[in-house]
Amino acid sequence: MISKQKILIVDDDNNIAELVSLYLTKECYETMIVNDGESVKGALETFAPNLILLDLMLPGIDGYQVCREVRAESRIPIIMLSAKGEIFDKVLGLELGADDYMEKPFDSKELVARVKAVLRRYKEKEVKPQETAKTVQTVEYPDLRVSLTDYSVIYKGESVNMPPKELELLFFLANSPNQVFTREQLLDRIWGYDYPGDTRTVDVHIKRIREKISDHEKWKIETVWGVGYKFTTA
């Protein structure tokens, strides 16, 4: 018997949480509801969800902090839910490691579709390294080492803290030196073809990466104006 995938719903509005649970239960997902950020850690241990639906406006620890804490220990997919529709809020959520962001109110069919898409992308990332034993999971340059094996970045001998999407973007560029990629190509490769965001997401992530690692005499992340980006090597 195939076990159901589990969705943890984190929302202080129990009416919305119950409604979301109903949508997902109809699609054969198993759900659990918690109403505050403090309860998430315990739920991760006892429920072991495959995905988290995370409201931002929570009492006590807000959704952003919950996302930080989860990402510090796990790569479990996170979809943020919020009435905040500003680009800043969306980008901040994605920078912290969320895999998707949905505005409230949302359509039930779209929510289910987003859940399926994120779970599918996560599963593909888990399977591909096993299917291709020769897949390169670490790239190294002078003073820089980026690894997808343990999701680590070492710059000038020091560990650099990067959310998953920043690290994956840096790895992808560094693994294809001197090759130009458009913003659309990077959005498709890192976030997935069905990701609903726009190309500004790529620009923001590149900006954050540059704030953490400076250009080196042997390599740098170069902006190709009007096109996109490339990782240039000397």
Secondary structure, DSSP 8 states (H G I E B T S, - for coil): -----EEEEE-S-HHHHHHHHHHHHHTT-EEEEESSGGGHHHHHHHH--SEEEEES--SSS-HHHHHHHHHTT----EEEEES---HHHHHHHHHTT-SEEEESS--HHHHHHHHHHHHHHHHHHHHHHHH-TT---EEEETTEEEETTTTEEEETTEEE---HHHHHHHHHHHTSTT--EEHHHHIIIII-TT----THHHHHHHHHHHHHS---SSEEEEEETTTEEEEEE-
